[in-house]
Amino acid sequence: MRLTSVSVQEEGMIIQTGIVIFWFLFWLLSVVDKLVSGPGILWLGQDRLIQISGYFSSIGLSNPDIAKAFLIFISLAEIIALLLAAGSLWSLVIGNQKASRALFFWSILASLIIFSFFTIGDQSFGEQGELLKHTTYWLALIVSWGIYDFSAISNKR
């Protein structure tokens, strides 16, 4: 079987699509993880309310309503990032590069804000492992945007 060459534009489109699909699936599964509290069939999620309650209790805020409000706030932020990524992916599918780029930019920005917020919490709660994980996601978002944007520029050649 012989592989045919792909144009620079097609390469850029494949890379862009792969990056957007990755972040779409990332946020989709993150939102599902908030909805599915604990292990289930083919899912080993965590009970985020218990986890967050423990974090807030560790700094003297034992009121469960605070943890619930925080979880709702984070879930809404993640849903926004998911919807922006979904819109970007849909725009790619229908061939609207300009809309896809704009929506993906806003998805990346929302994601950076979410992970910046998480890193502040990680430092407040003394969660060094979570801090490393969230910082890694933050850096992966920056790299994803750089590669996506470079691919978009390549598409215009």
Secondary structure, 3 states (H helix, E strand, C coil): CCCCCCCHHHHHHHHHHHHHHHHHHHHHHHHHHHHCCCEECCEECCCHHHHHHHHHHHCCCCCHHHHHHHHHHHHHHHHHHHHHHHHHHHHHHCCCHHHHHHHHHHHHHHHHHHHHHHHHHHHHHCCHHHHHHHHHHHHHHHHHHHHHHHHHHHHCC
